[in-house]
Amino acid sequence: GSKFSVDADGYVINVNNKIGTCTTVGCDTTLLVNIGQVRYKGVEGQVSYMPIKGLTLFANGSYNYARSVSTGAQIAKAPFSTAAAGFIYRNGGFRLSFNQKYTGPQYATEFNGNPNLRLYRIKPYSIGDFAISQEIGKNLRLGVTVNNVFNSRAVTAIANSSSGAPTVTVNGTSYQNGYGQLDQFNYLPPRSFQVSARLKF
């Protein structure tokens, strides 16, 4: 319609040879390995609404299933869910926008086979971005952007190391059972500001 739109879909994707990171005990974690068949499936949707001319409100979300066919476990770096919401306003040469993005829980590493424990689960996190700009004349646009508005410092990724990590033996197989001494954590960067000037010629 003229003020309202909605869309939704479902998907199924089968991958026969998924490339992932080696996470078994004693393995070089910089190696890439074939983790076999992976099945992706999920649902996603978006809605947008324009209450007044120039202003668009929007929201979207998804639920994502990304499982190894052999183990049945969610693969690494595949969030179980995502979402976003915000608005965009435009009036002549003036622009204003804000969006808040949400990334649901995920695992930083592949399932190592330990039937009693799945390591390196990353908690959900969210980040907001704000932007405002104004055209001056026909050739100049001045703007300010604020990244990570609420200054979240959430963990977004973990590079694991089995060095110094405890292990457990289950049915004759040794598994990493805790965090390594050389694990590296990636965090959202702190709030930042950017001032821009764009000149058309």
Summary of the structure (lengths in Angstrom):
residues: 201
radius of gyration: 22.1
end to end distance: 37.1
largest distance: 74.4
contacts: 561
relative contact order: 0.15
helix: 0%
strand: 57%
